[in-house]
Amino acid sequence: MEPLPLHKTVQDEIRHYIIKQDLRPGDPLKPEAELARMFGVSRNSVREAVKALESTGVLETRRGSGVYIKDFSFAPLLDNLPYGLMQGRRALGDLVALRKALEAGMIADAMAAITPRRIEALREVLSDMGRRAARGEDITEQDREFHRLLFADLGNEMLLQLFDLFWQAYNRAAPPQPGRDRRQIHRLHVDIVDAVLSGDAERAREAVRQHYVGIESRLGETLTPSDGSV
């Protein structure tokens, strides 16, 4: 096994240093020269490592101020995920299966946490979605907002970011699906809310699964082998 390039090794050293020192978002990183002395490498190696960690959202450089620890975000991953999903036939389907498993697995917790105010917001989104679907208009943003609202009262910001990352990646990478029945998509979302309000966790899980069954079916119809897979 070939050794890692030096700048990648320095990236690992910086990550370990951040964890060991318990540095938080907004905390400054030591100057480049001091890091170079600590790790026994050149300043150029530290500079390359810092640039790489900036690109992945770990660090940020503030002009005239220095390098700081950046708050966690899935945004850098989103830049490359759709491209990766388009490189193989199975990747997009795997993403949908993962999203279905996560939402179905978390729906019972969401039911326990959801507030009347959030239910009202979901109903408003459904009404808007229904009107647009009846007119044959795009319902993409309503779908995105629906799934955000459904889990918002869990108070888990990382989970919401992850779900939205999956949503954005799928919508960027999925092939066009002409002729899809937007009214049926609206009804599937209505079924999810009805199941949540029923208090029956298994019914809610099944409603979520049914929503994704339709997506998986459409993917199966539109995707064609491009990487030799079947």
C-alpha positions as CSV (number, residue, x, y, z in Angstrom):
1,M,0.0,0.0,0.0
2,E,1.5,3.3,-1.1
3,P,1.9,6.0,1.6
4,L,-0.4,9.0,1.5
5,P,0.8,12.2,-0.1
6,L,2.3,14.6,2.5
7,H,-0.4,17.2,2.2
8,K,-3.1,14.5,2.9
9,T,-1.1,13.3,5.9
10,V,-1.0,17.0,7.1
11,Q,-4.8,17.2,6.6
12,D,-5.2,14.3,9.0
13,E,-2.8,15.9,11.5
14,I,-4.9,19.1,11.4
15,R,-8.1,17.2,11.9
16,H,-6.7,15.3,14.9
17,Y,-5.3,18.6,16.3
18,I,-8.8,20.2,16.1
19,I,-10.4,17.3,17.9
20,K,-7.6,17.0,20.5
21,Q,-7.8,20.7,21.3
22,D,-11.6,20.6,21.3
23,L,-11.7,23.5,18.9
24,R,-15.2,24.8,18.0
25,P,-16.7,26.6,15.0
26,G,-15.3,30.2,15.0
27,D,-12.1,29.2,16.9
28,P,-8.9,30.3,15.2
29,L,-6.4,27.7,14.0
30,K,-2.7,28.3,14.8
31,P,-0.7,30.2,12.2
32,E,0.7,28.4,9.2
33,A,4.3,28.6,10.4
34,E,3.5,27.3,13.9
35,L,1.6,24.3,12.4
36,A,4.5,23.6,10.1
37,R,6.8,23.4,13.2
38,M,4.4,21.3,15.1
39,F,4.0,18.7,12.3
40,G,7.6,18.8,11.1
41,V,6.6,19.8,7.5
42,S,7.0,22.7,5.2
43,R,4.7,25.7,5.2
44,N,3.8,24.8,1.6
45,S,2.5,21.4,2.8
46,V,0.4,23.1,5.5
47,R,-0.9,25.6,3.0
48,E,-2.0,22.8,0.6
49,A,-3.7,20.9,3.5
50,V,-5.5,24.0,4.7
51,K,-6.8,24.7,1.1
52,A,-8.1,21.1,0.9
53,L,-9.8,21.4,4.2
54,E,-11.4,24.6,3.1
55,S,-12.9,22.8,0.1
56,T,-14.5,20.2,2.3
57,G,-15.9,22.8,4.7
58,V,-13.7,22.1,7.7
59,L,-11.8,25.4,7.7
60,E,-12.4,28.9,6.4
61,T,-9.9,31.7,5.7
62,R,-10.8,35.2,6.7
63,R,-8.9,37.7,4.7
64,G,-6.5,39.7,7.0
65,S,-7.5,37.6,10.0
66,G,-6.4,34.0,9.7
67,V,-7.8,30.5,9.4
68,Y,-10.8,29.5,11.5
69,I,-12.8,26.3,12.3
70,K,-15.9,26.3,10.2
71,D,-19.4,25.3,11.4
72,F,-20.4,21.8,10.1
73,S,-22.3,21.7,6.8
74,F,-23.2,19.1,4.2
75,A,-22.9,21.8,1.5
76,P,-19.4,20.7,0.2
77,L,-20.7,17.2,-0.2
78,L,-23.6,18.4,-2.3
79,D,-21.3,19.9,-4.9
80,N,-20.0,16.4,-5.8
81,L,-22.7,14.0,-4.9
82,P,-25.0,14.6,-7.9
83,Y,-22.1,14.0,-10.3
84,G,-21.3,10.8,-8.5
85,L,-24.9,9.6,-8.7
86,M,-25.0,10.1,-12.4
87,Q,-21.9,7.8,-13.0
88,G,-23.6,4.5,-12.3
89,R,-27.1,3.1,-12.8
90,R,-27.5,1.8,-9.3
91,A,-26.2,4.8,-7.3
92,L,-29.3,6.9,-7.7
93,G,-31.6,4.0,-6.7
94,D,-29.4,3.3,-3.7
95,L,-29.8,6.9,-2.6
96,V,-33.5,6.7,-2.8
97,A,-33.5,3.4,-0.8
98,L,-31.4,5.0,1.8
99,R,-33.6,8.1,2.1
100,K,-36.7,5.8,2.3
101,A,-35.1,3.8,5.1
102,L,-34.1,6.9,7.1
103,E,-37.5,8.6,6.8
104,A,-39.5,5.5,7.5
105,G,-37.2,4.8,10.5
106,M,-37.6,8.3,11.9
107,I,-41.3,8.8,11.3
108,A,-42.5,7.4,14.6
109,D,-40.2,9.9,16.5
110,A,-41.5,12.7,14.2
111,M,-45.1,11.8,15.1
112,A,-44.3,12.0,18.8
113,A,-42.7,15.4,18.4
114,I,-44.9,17.1,15.9
115,T,-46.9,20.1,17.0
116,P,-50.4,21.4,15.9
117,R,-48.6,24.4,14.4
118,R,-46.4,22.1,12.3
119,I,-49.5,20.1,11.2
120,E,-51.1,23.3,10.0
121,A,-48.0,24.3,8.1
122,L,-48.0,20.8,6.4
123,R,-51.7,21.2,5.5
124,E,-50.9,24.6,3.9
125,V,-48.1,23.1,1.8
126,L,-50.4,20.2,0.8
127,S,-53.1,22.7,-0.3
128,D,-50.6,24.6,-2.4
129,M,-49.2,21.3,-3.8
130,G,-52.8,20.1,-4.7
131,R,-53.7,23.3,-6.5
132,R,-50.5,23.3,-8.5
133,A,-50.8,19.6,-9.3
134,A,-54.4,20.1,-10.5
135,R,-53.1,22.7,-12.9
136,G,-50.2,20.5,-14.1
137,E,-47.6,22.9,-12.6
138,D,-44.3,22.0,-10.9
139,I,-44.6,20.9,-7.3
140,T,-40.9,20.4,-6.6
141,E,-40.4,23.1,-4.0
142,Q,-43.7,22.0,-2.2
143,D,-42.3,18.5,-2.0
144,R,-39.1,19.7,-0.5
145,E,-40.8,21.9,2.1
146,F,-43.2,19.0,3.0
147,H,-40.3,16.7,3.9
148,R,-38.6,19.4,5.9
149,L,-41.7,20.2,7.9
150,L,-42.4,16.6,8.6
151,F,-39.3,16.2,10.6
152,A,-38.6,19.8,11.8
153,D,-40.0,19.3,15.3
154,L,-37.4,16.7,16.1
155,G,-35.0,19.6,16.5
156,N,-32.2,17.7,14.9
157,E,-30.6,20.1,12.5
158,M,-28.0,17.6,11.2
159,L,-30.8,15.2,10.3
160,L,-32.7,17.9,8.5
161,Q,-29.6,18.9,6.6
162,L,-29.0,15.3,5.6
163,F,-32.5,14.7,4.4
164,D,-32.3,18.0,2.4
165,L,-29.0,16.9,1.0
166,F,-30.5,13.7,-0.3
167,W,-33.5,15.6,-1.7
168,Q,-31.3,18.1,-3.5
169,A,-28.9,15.4,-4.8
170,Y,-31.7,13.3,-6.2
171,N,-33.4,16.3,-7.9
172,R,-30.2,17.4,-9.5
173,A,-29.2,13.9,-10.7
174,A,-32.5,12.2,-11.5
175,P,-33.4,11.9,-15.2
176,P,-36.4,13.7,-16.6
177,Q,-39.7,12.0,-15.9
178,P,-42.2,13.3,-18.4
179,G,-45.9,12.5,-17.9
180,R,-45.6,11.8,-14.1
181,D,-48.9,12.2,-12.3
182,R,-48.5,15.1,-10.0
183,R,-51.9,14.5,-8.5
184,Q,-50.9,11.0,-7.5
185,I,-47.8,12.4,-5.9
186,H,-49.9,14.9,-4.0
187,R,-52.2,12.1,-2.8
188,L,-49.3,10.1,-1.5
189,H,-48.2,13.1,0.6
190,V,-51.8,13.5,1.9
191,D,-51.7,9.8,2.9
192,I,-48.5,10.5,5.0
193,V,-50.1,13.3,7.0
194,D,-53.3,11.3,7.5
195,A,-51.2,8.4,8.8
196,V,-49.3,10.7,11.1
197,L,-52.5,12.1,12.6
198,S,-53.9,8.6,13.1
199,G,-51.3,7.9,15.7
200,D,-50.5,4.6,14.1
201,A,-46.7,4.4,13.7
202,E,-46.8,1.4,11.4
203,R,-49.4,3.0,9.2
204,A,-47.2,6.1,9.0
205,R,-44.1,4.0,8.1
206,E,-46.0,2.2,5.4
207,A,-47.3,5.6,4.0
208,V,-43.7,6.8,3.7
209,R,-42.6,3.5,2.0
210,Q,-45.4,3.8,-0.5
211,H,-44.3,7.3,-1.4
212,Y,-40.9,6.0,-2.2
213,V,-42.2,2.9,-4.1
214,G,-43.5,5.3,-6.7
215,I,-40.2,7.0,-7.0
216,E,-38.4,3.7,-7.3
217,S,-40.8,2.5,-9.9
218,R,-40.3,5.7,-12.0
219,L,-36.5,5.3,-11.7
220,G,-36.7,1.8,-12.9
221,E,-38.7,2.9,-16.0
222,T,-36.4,5.8,-16.9
223,L,-32.9,4.6,-16.1
224,T,-31.0,2.7,-18.7
225,P,-27.8,0.8,-18.2
226,S,-24.8,3.1,-18.8
227,D,-22.1,1.3,-16.8
228,G,-22.5,-2.3,-17.8
229,S,-24.7,-3.1,-14.8
230,V,-28.1,-4.7,-15.1
